[in-house]
C-alpha cells in the first residue's frame, strides 16, 4: 500500500526535530556563519538527541532501533530547515557510523561503533569528493594498492566534513588490485587521524555554509591493514552507499528550500507596494506557488529513494533523480527567495542570502550525509 504521510512515530520524531531546528539551529545559524565556527554546544545538544546512537546495535551501546532511511530523510529535512550547515555538522558522525553498521564486518562494528554510543560528541567522517573537474564517485583517482596483506592509499580529497576534528576518516578509493571497474572496484578504508602519510589541511573557506568546517586530505602512501578495509574481503556495496548519501543530500536541499518558502510567504503578505501586499502581485504569487510545487515534488522523490533503500531495493536511479532535481530546484527557489525580498534579500538582516549561499554550496557536494 502506498502512503503519502508519516506514521505516528515518524510524526513525533519530525515534530521534535522541527522544534530543535527552530530553537537551536536557526537561532545559532547567523552567528555561526559570521564567525565561520560550528558551536560546540550545538553539536553536543544534537548528540544528546541520539541522532546517531539510536539506530546502532543495542549490544554495542546503541538504541537498537531499526535503521529507517525514510525516517532519517524526514529528520534531515527538518534539521536543514533550521540550518543546513549545522545540520550536516551534527549528523556527520552518522555518515561514518551508518557506513560501518551497514557494510562493516562484525569486528569493525565492535571496534568502532561503541564510541558513537557514548555521552560525548564523537567526530568521524567520510572522505569521498576529489579536487577534479571530472570527479566521478565511481571512477576515483584515489587508489588503494595492495601491499603485504594490507593496502597503501594515495590521492587527494576535498570538502571533508568535520575533518578538522574527526578521529577517523572513511576514505573511499579505487581498489588498484581489482579487475573490475565502476562500483565493483570501489572500496572504503578506515584511516585514523594520526596515520603516517596523511596530511590534513586547514579549514577551507567556502562560498556558503561557512559554519561547516571542511578540509582537504593528502594521502601520500598511507598504509592501512587488511582489517581496515570496510567490509573485509567482501568490501562495500558502493551503489548503496552512494544512494544513501545522495538521498540525504536531497533531503537537506529540501529542508533548505522549505525554509526559504516559509520565510517568503509571510514576508510577501506583510510587505506592501503601491498600496497592496506584494503577494497580491501575479508575478510574486506565481513564484510562491512554484516554490510550493517544487518542494512537494522534491519530497516525493526523496521519499521514493529512501523507501527503496529501506526495502533493500536498488535505489541508484531514484537517488540520482532526487539529488539532481533537488540541487537544481533548490538553487532556483533560493534565487527566487532573494528576488521576492528585493533589496532586503541581499542584507544580513534576513536569512535568505545565507540560504542562497548555502544552496549554491550544497548543490555541488556529495558524500556529506547519509540516511
HELIX and SHEET records of a PDB file:
HELIX    1   1 UNK A    8  UNK A   20  1                                  13    
HELIX    2   2 UNK A   21  UNK A   25  3                                   5    
HELIX    3   3 UNK A   26  UNK A   35  1                                  10    
HELIX    4   4 UNK A   40  UNK A   48  1                                   9    
HELIX    5   5 UNK A   53  UNK A   55  5                                   3    
HELIX    6   6 UNK A   58  UNK A   60  5                                   3    
HELIX    7   7 UNK A   69  UNK A   82  1                                  14    
HELIX    8   8 UNK A   84  UNK A  103  1                                  20    
HELIX    9   9 UNK A  106  UNK A  112  1                                   7    
HELIX   10  10 UNK A  113  UNK A  117  5                                   5    
HELIX   11  11 UNK A  182  UNK A  185  5                                   4    
HELIX   12  12 UNK A  226  UNK A  228  5                                   3    
HELIX   13  13 UNK A  232  UNK A  234  5                                   3    
HELIX   14  14 UNK A  238  UNK A  270  1                                  33    
HELIX   15  15 UNK A  278  UNK A  280  5                                   3    
HELIX   16  16 UNK A  282  UNK A  310  1                                  29    
HELIX   17  17 UNK A  316  UNK A  341  1                                  26    
HELIX   18  18 UNK A  342  UNK A  346  5                                   5    
HELIX   19  19 UNK A  352  UNK A  362  1                                  11    
SHEET    1   A 6 UNK A 125  UNK A 127  0                                        
SHEET    2   A 6 UNK A 168  UNK A 175  1                                        
SHEET    3   A 6 UNK A 143  UNK A 147  1                                        
SHEET    4   A 6 UNK A 150  UNK A 161 -1                                        
SHEET    5   A 6 UNK A 214  UNK A 224 -1                                        
SHEET    6   A 6 UNK A 198  UNK A 200 -1                                        
SHEET    1   B 3 UNK A 125  UNK A 127  0                                        
SHEET    2   B 3 UNK A 168  UNK A 175  1                                        
SHEET    3   B 3 UNK A 186  UNK A 192 -1                                        
SHEET    1   C 2 UNK A 272  UNK A 273  0                                        
SHEET    2   C 2 UNK A 276  UNK A 277 -1                                        
END                                                                             
